[in-house]
Amino acid sequence: MTSLGTADLQALDRRHYIHPFTDSRELHETGTRVIARGEGVYVWDHDGRRLLDGMSGLWCVNVGYGRGELIEAADSQMRELAYYNSFFNSATPKAIELSAFLAGIAPAGLNHVFFNNSGSEANETAMKAARFYWKLKGKPSKTLFLARDYGYHGVTMATASLSGLVEMHPQAGLPFPGLVERVDGAYWYREAGDLSPEAYSEALIVRLEQRIRKIGPENIAAFIGEPVYGAGGVMTPPPGYWPEVRRLCTQYDILLIADEVVCGFGRTGHWFGSQCFGIEPDIMSTAKGLTSGYLPMSATLLRDELAELLIAKGGEWVHGFTYSGHPVCAAVALRNLELIRDTGLVKRVRDEIGPSFQRRLAELTAHPLVGEARGVGMVAALELVRDKATRERYPDELRIAVRVREACFRRGLIIRAARNCMMMAPPLVMSEAEADEMVGIIAEALDEALEGLPESVSAAA
């Protein structure tokens, strides 16, 4: 551990460190939260305070902190071969083995893998592959991407353009013109009105088909979506939604890209969210849980037909990264996936801790602030409302979700706030007792936030 004290580190941070998705002025006033170590589902700050990590870092530490097996995998590979590239007809053993492992657990037909470094890059690769595929098919006009409201697909200029979190766009003058057409998000609680989930799903599909016809399928390369929304608010799909999206994509000759960056590697109780919801993607982007966050790595998987056309007719694909298939990252990813397989974590999430965790959270809907608890496996959200009957939201300036988040932190729990939603995605290794601890803290934080509201805007009875 560094010999510097917390105040010294915070001072250096103010002078030098620009943080992602952060109001730097606000951060400089409060001081950076310096996280020093982790074990299991907990992290400790630099002053030794223990925090239950209800977000798995950033949706990614699936097997928990401090796994010696992953440390040993990195150490062993680094001693043998710390780095070599995958350009110039070269590859390293672990990258090859990892590609085969991924093909073995992926939805049927996704047998070809391209390695990147981040989720943003995985989706950038997916976009390039889709456009290249249609060019090789003799349909070069198919260049547009259909992307949903509330979706999050990355922070490159192209993937931020895809993302439906519109606050990401103004600073860089996005979205790119001619790249993306926005379609309805699947947000039943907030946008369905009086429709049942089933009727809402049907309405979404009708509107999507109308949108496709208006744009012209001859102009559309792909539809992209997360099986379960991540940063947009952990909205789960209404019944029948994804199979119908697949039907429309097939009918109108549109590729389907499943963004599995958050949902992949056991999070939903299946290896991938696509398997949970019957998506049958043509392209699948993965990251985060691929290495459980221990090292940066992502993978884009292509259906056989796409990859074989790129191989047979594409010639040199002028795309790639210095660290594509990095041997140390590949070694850690492979060992991580073996751990998930050998310890039965996917089944445990599906049959044991996942349903238990969701039941505990559902009990919080009795609280005056909670309008809906939603999720699957080990990803979930609470929707906060002023009036449950009308689903009226609190004014944005009250920052109700931030109030709850900060109350959780004061009690030793890290979760995430967005709009009027509380989001959580704890490590898949969480125990029943730790789940009880987490939900208990959230309940107390909800009470504190409610009590702290001005009388004029408190929750409706």
MITORVO-925158 format. One record per residue (C-alpha): x negated, y negated, z; residue in three letters; chain. Coordinates in steps of 0.2 Angstrom, whole numbers, plus 5000, padded with zeros to 4 digits. Example, Ala and Ser with C-alpha at 12.3 -4.5 7.8 and 13.67 -1.06 7.14 Angstrom:
2
+------+------+------+------+-----+
:    u :    v :    w : type : mol :
+------+------+------+------+-----+
: 4938 : 5022 : 5039 :  Ala :   A :
: 4932 : 5005 : 5036 :  Ser :   A :
+------+------+------+------+-----+
END
This chain:
461
+------+------+------+------+-----+
:    u :    v :    w : type : mol :
+------+------+------+------+-----+
: 5000 : 5000 : 5000 :  Met :   A :
: 4994 : 4982 : 4996 :  Thr :   A :
: 4986 : 4972 : 5010 :  Ser :   A :
: 4997 : 4957 : 5006 :  Leu :   A :
: 5011 : 4953 : 5016 :  Gly :   A :
: 5029 : 4950 : 5010 :  Thr :   A :
: 5028 : 4932 : 5010 :  Ala :   A :
: 5012 : 4932 : 5000 :  Asp :   A :
: 5019 : 4944 : 4987 :  Leu :   A :
: 5035 : 4933 : 4986 :  Gln :   A :
: 5024 : 4917 : 4983 :  Ala :   A :
: 5014 : 4926 : 4969 :  Leu :   A :
: 5031 : 4932 : 4962 :  Asp :   A :
: 5037 : 4914 : 4961 :  Arg :   A :
: 5021 : 4908 : 4952 :  Arg :   A :
: 5019 : 4922 : 4940 :  His :   A :
: 5033 : 4935 : 4938 :  Tyr :   A :
: 5048 : 4932 : 4926 :  Ile :   A :
: 5062 : 4944 : 4931 :  His :   A :
: 5075 : 4952 : 4918 :  Pro :   A :
: 5093 : 4947 : 4919 :  Phe :   A :
: 5089 : 4935 : 4934 :  Thr :   A :
: 5092 : 4917 : 4938 :  Asp :   A :
: 5074 : 4912 : 4942 :  Ser :   A :
: 5079 : 4896 : 4951 :  Arg :   A :
: 5091 : 4906 : 4962 :  Glu :   A :
: 5078 : 4920 : 4965 :  Leu :   A :
: 5064 : 4907 : 4970 :  His :   A :
: 5076 : 4900 : 4983 :  Glu :   A :
: 5080 : 4917 : 4991 :  Thr :   A :
: 5064 : 4926 : 4988 :  Gly :   A :
: 5061 : 4943 : 4979 :  Thr :   A :
: 5066 : 4959 : 4987 :  Arg :   A :
: 5050 : 4969 : 4987 :  Val :   A :
: 5053 : 4987 : 4986 :  Ile :   A :
: 5038 : 4997 : 4992 :  Ala :   A :
: 5042 : 5016 : 4992 :  Arg :   A :
: 5055 : 5029 : 4989 :  Gly :   A :
: 5060 : 5046 : 4995 :  Glu :   A :
: 5076 : 5056 : 4990 :  Gly :   A :
: 5090 : 5044 : 4989 :  Val :   A :
: 5082 : 5030 : 4999 :  Tyr :   A :
: 5070 : 5016 : 4996 :  Val :   A :
: 5060 : 5005 : 5008 :  Trp :   A :
: 5056 : 4987 : 5006 :  Asp :   A :
: 5039 : 4980 : 5010 :  His :   A :
: 5044 : 4976 : 5028 :  Asp :   A :
: 5049 : 4994 : 5031 :  Gly :   A :
: 5068 : 4993 : 5030 :  Arg :   A :
: 5077 : 5008 : 5023 :  Arg :   A :
: 5090 : 5006 : 5009 :  Leu :   A :
: 5101 : 5019 : 5002 :  Leu :   A :
: 5099 : 5017 : 4983 :  Asp :   A :
: 5117 : 5018 : 4976 :  Gly :   A :
: 5111 : 5014 : 4959 :  Met :   A :
: 5097 : 5027 : 4956 :  Ser :   A :
: 5085 : 5012 : 4953 :  Gly :   A :
: 5094 : 5006 : 4936 :  Leu :   A :
: 5105 : 5021 : 4933 :  Trp :   A :
: 5090 : 5032 : 4930 :  Cys :   A :
: 5082 : 5041 : 4946 :  Val :   A :
: 5093 : 5057 : 4943 :  Asn :   A :
: 5082 : 5069 : 4953 :  Val :   A :
: 5078 : 5057 : 4967 :  Gly :   A :
: 5062 : 5048 : 4973 :  Tyr :   A :
: 5046 : 5056 : 4978 :  Gly :   A :
: 5047 : 5072 : 4968 :  Arg :   A :
: 5030 : 5080 : 4969 :  Gly :   A :
: 5033 : 5091 : 4954 :  Glu :   A :
: 5034 : 5076 : 4942 :  Leu :   A :
: 5019 : 5068 : 4950 :  Ile :   A :
: 5009 : 5083 : 4947 :  Glu :   A :
: 5015 : 5085 : 4929 :  Ala :   A :
: 5009 : 5067 : 4926 :  Ala :   A :
: 4992 : 5070 : 4935 :  Asp :   A :
: 4989 : 5086 : 4926 :  Ser :   A :
: 4993 : 5079 : 4908 :  Gln :   A :
: 4983 : 5063 : 4912 :  Met :   A :
: 4968 : 5073 : 4916 :  Arg :   A :
: 4970 : 5084 : 4900 :  Glu :   A :
: 4975 : 5071 : 4888 :  Leu :   A :
: 4980 : 5054 : 4894 :  Ala :   A :
: 4986 : 5047 : 4877 :  Tyr :   A :
: 4987 : 5051 : 4859 :  Tyr :   A :
: 4999 : 5045 : 4846 :  Asn :   A :
: 5011 : 5054 : 4835 :  Ser :   A :
: 5006 : 5045 : 4819 :  Phe :   A :
: 4995 : 5052 : 4805 :  Phe :   A :
: 5002 : 5069 : 4805 :  Asn :   A :
: 4998 : 5071 : 4824 :  Ser :   A :
: 5008 : 5077 : 4839 :  Ala :   A :
: 5004 : 5083 : 4857 :  Thr :   A :
: 5010 : 5100 : 4864 :  Pro :   A :
: 5022 : 5092 : 4877 :  Lys :   A :
: 5031 : 5081 : 4865 :  Ala :   A :
: 5034 : 5096 : 4854 :  Ile :   A :
: 5040 : 5106 : 4868 :  Glu :   A :
: 5051 : 5092 : 4874 :  Leu :   A :
: 5059 : 5090 : 4857 :  Ser :   A :
: 5064 : 5108 : 4857 :  Ala :   A :
: 5071 : 5108 : 4875 :  Phe :   A :
: 5082 : 5093 : 4870 :  Leu :   A :
: 5088 : 5101 : 4855 :  Ala :   A :
: 5093 : 5116 : 4866 :  Gly :   A :
: 5104 : 5106 : 4878 :  Ile :   A :
: 5111 : 5094 : 4866 :  Ala :   A :
: 5128 : 5095 : 4858 :  Pro :   A :
: 5128 : 5107 : 4843 :  Ala :   A :
: 5119 : 5101 : 4828 :  Gly :   A :
: 5108 : 5088 : 4836 :  Leu :   A :
: 5092 : 5097 : 4833 :  Asn :   A :
: 5080 : 5083 : 4827 :  His :   A :
: 5072 : 5071 : 4840 :  Val :   A :
: 5063 : 5054 : 4838 :  Phe :   A :
: 5054 : 5047 : 4853 :  Phe :   A :
: 5054 : 5029 : 4859 :  Asn :   A :
: 5051 : 5020 : 4875 :  Asn :   A :
: 5067 : 5012 : 4881 :  Ser :   A :
: 5086 : 5014 : 4878 :  Gly :   A :
: 5086 : 4998 : 4868 :  Ser :   A :
: 5073 : 5006 : 4856 :  Glu :   A :
: 5083 : 5022 : 4856 :  Ala :   A :
: 5098 : 5012 : 4849 :  Asn :   A :
: 5087 : 5002 : 4837 :  Glu :   A :
: 5081 : 5019 : 4830 :  Thr :   A :
: 5099 : 5025 : 4829 :  Ala :   A :
: 5104 : 5009 : 4819 :  Met :   A :
: 5089 : 5011 : 4807 :  Lys :   A :
: 5092 : 5029 : 4804 :  Ala :   A :
: 5111 : 5026 : 4800 :  Ala :   A :
: 5107 : 5013 : 4788 :  Arg :   A :
: 5093 : 5023 : 4780 :  Phe :   A :
: 5104 : 5038 : 4779 :  Tyr :   A :
: 5118 : 5029 : 4769 :  Trp :   A :
: 5105 : 5021 : 4757 :  Lys :   A :
: 5099 : 5038 : 4753 :  Leu :   A :
: 5117 : 5044 : 4751 :  Lys :   A :
: 5119 : 5031 : 4737 :  Gly :   A :
: 5130 : 5020 : 4748 :  Lys :   A :
: 5119 : 5005 : 4752 :  Pro :   A :
: 5134 : 4994 : 4756 :  Ser :   A :
: 5137 : 5004 : 4772 :  Lys :   A :
: 5127 : 4993 : 4784 :  Thr :   A :
: 5140 : 4986 : 4797 :  Leu :   A :
: 5141 : 4993 : 4815 :  Phe :   A :
: 5157 : 4994 : 4824 :  Leu :   A :
: 5154 : 4991 : 4843 :  Ala :   A :
: 5166 : 4989 : 4857 :  Arg :   A :
: 5170 : 4975 : 4869 :  Asp :   A :
: 5161 : 4977 : 4886 :  Tyr :   A :
: 5148 : 4989 : 4878 :  Gly :   A :
: 5130 : 4988 : 4882 :  Tyr :   A :
: 5117 : 4994 : 4870 :  His :   A :
: 5101 : 4985 : 4874 :  Gly :   A :
: 5091 : 4969 : 4873 :  Val :   A :
: 5082 : 4968 : 4856 :  Thr :   A :
: 5090 : 4956 : 4844 :  Met :   A :
: 5099 : 4970 : 4835 :  Ala :   A :
: 5105 : 4980 : 4850 :  Thr :   A :
: 5110 : 4964 : 4860 :  Ala :   A :
: 5120 : 4960 : 4845 :  Ser :   A :
: 5129 : 4977 : 4846 :  Leu :   A :
: 5132 : 4974 : 4865 :  Ser :   A :
: 5149 : 4967 : 4869 :  Gly :   A :
: 5144 : 4958 : 4885 :  Leu :   A :
: 5145 : 4941 : 4876 :  Val :   A :
: 5135 : 4932 : 4889 :  Glu :   A :
: 5120 : 4940 : 4882 :  Met :   A :
: 5122 : 4931 : 4865 :  His :   A :
: 5121 : 4912 : 4866 :  Pro :   A :
: 5103 : 4910 : 4872 :  Gln :   A :
: 5096 : 4919 : 4856 :  Ala :   A :
: 5110 : 4914 : 4844 :  Gly :   A :
: 5117 : 4931 : 4843 :  Leu :   A :
: 5125 : 4941 : 4836 :  Pro :   A :
: 5116 : 4943 : 4820 :  Phe :   A :
: 5128 : 4939 : 4806 :  Pro :   A :
: 5133 : 4953 : 4795 :  Gly :   A :
: 5127 : 4967 : 4808 :  Leu :   A :
: 5142 : 4970 : 4819 :  Val :   A :
: 5160 : 4970 : 4819 :  Glu :   A :
: 5168 : 4970 : 4837 :  Arg :   A :
: 5182 : 4982 : 4841 :  Val :   A :
: 5193 : 4984 : 4856 :  Asp :   A :
: 5185 : 4991 : 4872 :  Gly :   A :
: 5193 : 5005 : 4881 :  Ala :   A :
: 5198 : 4996 : 4898 :  Tyr :   A :
: 5214 : 5003 : 4904 :  Trp :   A :
: 5216 : 4995 : 4921 :  Tyr :   A :
: 5213 : 4977 : 4914 :  Arg :   A :
: 5220 : 4977 : 4896 :  Glu :   A :
: 5233 : 4991 : 4895 :  Ala :   A :
: 5247 : 4981 : 4902 :  Gly :   A :
: 5262 : 4993 : 4906 :  Asp :   A :
: 5255 : 5007 : 4895 :  Leu :   A :
: 5251 : 5024 : 4902 :  Ser :   A :
: 5233 : 5029 : 4899 :  Pro :   A :
: 5240 : 5041 : 4885 :  Glu :   A :
: 5250 : 5027 : 4877 :  Ala :   A :
: 5235 : 5015 : 4878 :  Tyr :   A :
: 5223 : 5028 : 4870 :  Ser :   A :
: 5235 : 5030 : 4856 :  Glu :   A :
: 5237 : 5011 : 4854 :  Ala :   A :
: 5218 : 5009 : 4854 :  Leu :   A :
: 5216 : 5022 : 4840 :  Ile :   A :
: 5230 : 5013 : 4829 :  Val :   A :
: 5221 : 4997 : 4831 :  Arg :   A :
: 5204 : 5004 : 4827 :  Leu :   A :
: 5211 : 5012 : 4811 :  Glu :   A :
: 5218 : 4996 : 4806 :  Gln :   A :
: 5201 : 4987 : 4809 :  Arg :   A :
: 5192 : 5000 : 4799 :  Ile :   A :
: 5204 : 4998 : 4784 :  Arg :   A :
: 5203 : 4979 : 4785 :  Lys :   A :
: 5184 : 4979 : 4785 :  Ile :   A :
: 5183 : 4992 : 4772 :  Gly :   A :
: 5175 : 5009 : 4777 :  Pro :   A :
: 5163 : 5007 : 4762 :  Glu :   A :
: 5155 : 4993 : 4772 :  Asn :   A :
: 5153 : 5003 : 4789 :  Ile :   A :
: 5138 : 5013 : 4794 :  Ala :   A :
: 5143 : 5019 : 4811 :  Ala :   A :
: 5153 : 5017 : 4826 :  Phe :   A :
: 5143 : 5016 : 4843 :  Ile :   A :
: 5150 : 5018 : 4860 :  Gly :   A :
: 5145 : 5024 : 4878 :  Glu :   A :
: 5155 : 5040 : 4883 :  Pro :   A :
: 5158 : 5031 : 4900 :  Val :   A :
: 5154 : 5012 : 4900 :  Tyr :   A :
: 5138 : 5008 : 4910 :  Gly :   A :
: 5134 : 4989 : 4914 :  Ala :   A :
: 5151 : 4984 : 4906 :  Gly :   A :
: 5160 : 4991 : 4922 :  Gly :   A :
: 5160 : 5010 : 4922 :  Val :   A :
: 5177 : 5012 : 4912 :  Met :   A :
: 5181 : 5030 : 4909 :  Thr :   A :
: 5189 : 5034 : 4892 :  Pro :   A :
: 5208 : 5037 : 4892 :  Pro :   A :
: 5214 : 5054 : 4888 :  Pro :   A :
: 5211 : 5059 : 4870 :  Gly :   A :
: 5202 : 5044 : 4865 :  Tyr :   A :
: 5185 : 5051 : 4860 :  Trp :   A :
: 5192 : 5066 : 4849 :  Pro :   A :
: 5202 : 5053 : 4840 :  Glu :   A :
: 5188 : 5041 : 4837 :  Val :   A :
: 5178 : 5056 : 4830 :  Arg :   A :
: 5193 : 5060 : 4819 :  Arg :   A :
: 5193 : 5043 : 4812 :  Leu :   A :
: 5175 : 5042 : 4809 :  Cys :   A :
: 5176 : 5059 : 4799 :  Thr :   A :
: 5191 : 5053 : 4789 :  Gln :   A :
: 5183 : 5037 : 4784 :  Tyr :   A :
: 5165 : 5043 : 4782 :  Asp :   A :
: 5158 : 5033 : 4796 :  Ile :   A :
: 5144 : 5040 : 4808 :  Leu :   A :
: 5147 : 5041 : 4826 :  Leu :   A :
: 5133 : 5036 : 4838 :  Ile :   A :
: 5135 : 5041 : 4856 :  Ala :   A :
: 5125 : 5030 : 4868 :  Asp :   A :
: 5120 : 5042 : 4881 :  Glu :   A :
: 5107 : 5031 : 4890 :  Val :   A :
: 5117 : 5030 : 4906 :  Val :   A :
: 5128 : 5046 : 4904 :  Cys :   A :
: 5114 : 5058 : 4899 :  Gly :   A :
: 5105 : 5072 : 4909 :  Phe :   A :
: 5119 : 5077 : 4922 :  Gly :   A :
: 5126 : 5061 : 4927 :  Arg :   A :
: 5144 : 5066 : 4922 :  Thr :   A :
: 5143 : 5084 : 4927 :  Gly :   A :
: 5137 : 5089 : 4910 :  His :   A :
: 5120 : 5088 : 4901 :  Trp :   A :
: 5128 : 5074 : 4891 :  Phe :   A :
: 5144 : 5063 : 4892 :  Gly :   A :
: 5147 : 5069 : 4874 :  Ser :   A :
: 5150 : 5086 : 4881 :  Gln :   A :
: 5161 : 5080 : 4894 :  Cys :   A :
: 5173 : 5071 : 4883 :  Phe :   A :
: 5172 : 5080 : 4866 :  Gly :   A :
: 5163 : 5067 : 4856 :  Ile :   A :
: 5153 : 5077 : 4843 :  Glu :   A :
: 5141 : 5063 : 4839 :  Pro :   A :
: 5130 : 5062 : 4823 :  Asp :   A :
: 5117 : 5052 : 4832 :  Ile :   A :
: 5114 : 5052 : 4851 :  Met :   A :
: 5103 : 5039 : 4860 :  Ser :   A :
: 5095 : 5044 : 4877 :  Thr :   A :
: 5084 : 5037 : 4890 :  Ala :   A :
: 5084 : 5033 : 4909 :  Lys :   A :
: 5087 : 5051 : 4916 :  Gly :   A :
: 5076 : 5058 : 4903 :  Leu :   A :
: 5061 : 5056 : 4915 :  Thr :   A :
: 5072 : 5051 : 4930 :  Ser :   A :
: 5064 : 5034 : 4928 :  Gly :   A :
: 5047 : 5040 : 4933 :  Tyr :   A :
: 5039 : 5035 : 4917 :  Leu :   A :
: 5047 : 5025 : 4902 :  Pro :   A :
: 5053 : 5036 : 4888 :  Met :   A :
: 5068 : 5038 : 4877 :  Ser :   A :
: 5074 : 5049 : 4863 :  Ala :   A :
: 5086 : 5047 : 4848 :  Thr :   A :
: 5093 : 5064 : 4842 :  Leu :   A :
: 5099 : 5066 : 4824 :  Leu :   A :
: 5112 : 5078 : 4817 :  Arg :   A :
: 5104 : 5091 : 4805 :  Asp :   A :
: 5112 : 5084 : 4790 :  Glu :   A :
: 5105 : 5066 : 4793 :  Leu :   A :
: 5088 : 5072 : 4798 :  Ala :   A :
: 5086 : 5084 : 4783 :  Glu :   A :
: 5091 : 5071 : 4771 :  Leu :   A :
: 5078 : 5059 : 4778 :  Leu :   A :
: 5065 : 5073 : 4777 :  Ile :   A :
: 5070 : 5079 : 4760 :  Ala :   A :
: 5072 : 5062 : 4751 :  Lys :   A :
: 5066 : 5048 : 4763 :  Gly :   A :
: 5048 : 5049 : 4760 :  Gly :   A :
: 5038 : 5039 : 4774 :  Glu :   A :
: 5050 : 5032 : 4787 :  Trp :   A :
: 5042 : 5016 : 4791 :  Val :   A :
: 5047 : 5015 : 4809 :  His :   A :
: 5039 : 5020 : 4826 :  Gly :   A :
: 5030 : 5014 : 4841 :  Phe :   A :
: 5013 : 5016 : 4849 :  Thr :   A :
: 5019 : 5026 : 4863 :  Tyr :   A :
: 5032 : 5037 : 4853 :  Ser :   A :
: 5030 : 5054 : 4861 :  Gly :   A :
: 5017 : 5048 : 4874 :  His :   A :
: 5010 : 5065 : 4881 :  Pro :   A :
: 5011 : 5060 : 4899 :  Val :   A :
: 5029 : 5053 : 4898 :  Cys :   A :
: 5033 : 5069 : 4888 :  Ala :   A :
: 5026 : 5080 : 4901 :  Ala :   A :
: 5035 : 5071 : 4915 :  Val :   A :
: 5051 : 5072 : 4905 :  Ala :   A :
: 5050 : 5090 : 4901 :  Leu :   A :
: 5046 : 5094 : 4920 :  Arg :   A :
: 5061 : 5083 : 4925 :  Asn :   A :
: 5073 : 5092 : 4913 :  Leu :   A :
: 5066 : 5109 : 4920 :  Glu :   A :
: 5070 : 5103 : 4938 :  Leu :   A :
: 5088 : 5098 : 4933 :  Ile :   A :
: 5090 : 5115 : 4925 :  Arg :   A :
: 5082 : 5126 : 4938 :  Asp :   A :
: 5090 : 5118 : 4953 :  Thr :   A :
: 5107 : 5118 : 4945 :  Gly :   A :
: 5110 : 5100 : 4947 :  Leu :   A :
: 5122 : 5098 : 4932 :  Val :   A :
: 5134 : 5111 : 4939 :  Lys :   A :
: 5132 : 5104 : 4956 :  Arg :   A :
: 5137 : 5087 : 4950 :  Val :   A :
: 5152 : 5095 : 4940 :  Arg :   A :
: 5158 : 5106 : 4954 :  Asp :   A :
: 5153 : 5100 : 4971 :  Glu :   A :
: 5145 : 5083 : 4975 :  Ile :   A :
: 5153 : 5074 : 4960 :  Gly :   A :
: 5171 : 5078 : 4964 :  Pro :   A :
: 5168 : 5075 : 4982 :  Ser :   A :
: 5160 : 5058 : 4979 :  Phe :   A :
: 5175 : 5053 : 4968 :  Gln :   A :
: 5187 : 5058 : 4981 :  Arg :   A :
: 5179 : 5048 : 4994 :  Arg :   A :
: 5179 : 5033 : 4983 :  Leu :   A :
: 5197 : 5035 : 4978 :  Ala :   A :
: 5201 : 5034 : 4997 :  Glu :   A :
: 5195 : 5016 : 4996 :  Leu :   A :
: 5210 : 5011 : 4985 :  Thr :   A :
: 5219 : 5009 : 5002 :  Ala :   A :
: 5209 : 4994 : 5005 :  His :   A :
: 5218 : 4977 : 5001 :  Pro :   A :
: 5203 : 4972 : 4989 :  Leu :   A :
: 5203 : 4988 : 4979 :  Val :   A :
: 5214 : 4990 : 4964 :  Gly :   A :
: 5206 : 5005 : 4956 :  Glu :   A :
: 5193 : 5018 : 4959 :  Ala :   A :
: 5186 : 5026 : 4943 :  Arg :   A :
: 5172 : 5037 : 4937 :  Gly :   A :
: 5166 : 5054 : 4934 :  Val :   A :
: 5152 : 5065 : 4941 :  Gly :   A :
: 5140 : 5053 : 4949 :  Met :   A :
: 5145 : 5037 : 4941 :  Val :   A :
: 5159 : 5026 : 4947 :  Ala :   A :
: 5166 : 5009 : 4950 :  Ala :   A :
: 5179 : 5000 : 4961 :  Leu :   A :
: 5189 : 4986 : 4953 :  Glu :   A :
: 5192 : 4972 : 4965 :  Leu :   A :
: 5209 : 4962 : 4964 :  Val :   A :
: 5218 : 4949 : 4973 :  Arg :   A :
: 5235 : 4956 : 4969 :  Asp :   A :
: 5237 : 4975 : 4966 :  Lys :   A :
: 5255 : 4974 : 4959 :  Ala :   A :
: 5250 : 4961 : 4946 :  Thr :   A :
: 5231 : 4966 : 4945 :  Arg :   A :
: 5227 : 4947 : 4947 :  Glu :   A :
: 5208 : 4944 : 4948 :  Arg :   A :
: 5200 : 4932 : 4960 :  Tyr :   A :
: 5193 : 4916 : 4952 :  Pro :   A :
: 5175 : 4919 : 4945 :  Asp :   A :
: 5168 : 4905 : 4956 :  Glu :   A :
: 5172 : 4915 : 4972 :  Leu :   A :
: 5160 : 4929 : 4966 :  Arg :   A :
: 5170 : 4942 : 4975 :  Ile :   A :
: 5160 : 4957 : 4969 :  Ala :   A :
: 5143 : 4948 : 4973 :  Val :   A :
: 5150 : 4945 : 4991 :  Arg :   A :
: 5153 : 4964 : 4993 :  Val :   A :
: 5136 : 4968 : 4985 :  Arg :   A :
: 5127 : 4957 : 4997 :  Glu :   A :
: 5137 : 4964 : 5012 :  Ala :   A :
: 5132 : 4981 : 5007 :  Cys :   A :
: 5114 : 4976 : 5006 :  Phe :   A :
: 5114 : 4969 : 5023 :  Arg :   A :
: 5120 : 4986 : 5029 :  Arg :   A :
: 5107 : 4995 : 5020 :  Gly :   A :
: 5115 : 5000 : 5003 :  Leu :   A :
: 5111 : 4995 : 4985 :  Ile :   A :
: 5125 : 4994 : 4973 :  Ile :   A :
: 5129 : 4983 : 4958 :  Arg :   A :
: 5141 : 4969 : 4954 :  Ala :   A :
: 5148 : 4964 : 4938 :  Ala :   A :
: 5163 : 4952 : 4935 :  Arg :   A :
: 5176 : 4959 : 4948 :  Asn :   A :
: 5168 : 4977 : 4948 :  Cys :   A :
: 5157 : 4986 : 4960 :  Met :   A :
: 5147 : 4999 : 4951 :  Met :   A :
: 5137 : 5014 : 4958 :  Met :   A :
: 5127 : 5028 : 4951 :  Ala :   A :
: 5117 : 5037 : 4965 :  Pro :   A :
: 5104 : 5050 : 4963 :  Pro :   A :
: 5112 : 5067 : 4958 :  Leu :   A :
: 5103 : 5075 : 4973 :  Val :   A :
: 5114 : 5065 : 4985 :  Met :   A :
: 5120 : 5075 : 5000 :  Ser :   A :
: 5138 : 5075 : 5007 :  Glu :   A :
: 5132 : 5066 : 5022 :  Ala :   A :
: 5123 : 5053 : 5012 :  Glu :   A :
: 5139 : 5051 : 5001 :  Ala :   A :
: 5149 : 5048 : 5018 :  Asp :   A :
: 5136 : 5035 : 5023 :  Glu :   A :
: 5137 : 5026 : 5006 :  Met :   A :
: 5156 : 5025 : 5006 :  Val :   A :
: 5157 : 5020 : 5024 :  Gly :   A :
: 5145 : 5005 : 5021 :  Ile :   A :
: 5156 : 5000 : 5006 :  Ile :   A :
: 5172 : 5001 : 5017 :  Ala :   A :
: 5163 : 4989 : 5030 :  Glu :   A :
: 5157 : 4978 : 5016 :  Ala :   A :
: 5175 : 4976 : 5009 :  Leu :   A :
: 5181 : 4971 : 5026 :  Asp :   A :
: 5168 : 4958 : 5028 :  Glu :   A :
: 5171 : 4951 : 5010 :  Ala :   A :
: 5190 : 4950 : 5013 :  Leu :   A :
: 5188 : 4942 : 5030 :  Glu :   A :
: 5176 : 4929 : 5023 :  Gly :   A :
: 5188 : 4923 : 5009 :  Leu :   A :
: 5197 : 4906 : 5011 :  Pro :   A :
: 5214 : 4909 : 5017 :  Glu :   A :
: 5222 : 4901 : 5002 :  Ser :   A :
: 5214 : 4915 : 4990 :  Val :   A :
: 5214 : 4930 : 5002 :  Ser :   A :
: 5221 : 4947 : 4995 :  Ala :   A :
: 5240 : 4948 : 4992 :  Ala :   A :
: 5249 : 4959 : 5004 :  Ala :   A :
+------+------+------+------+-----+
END
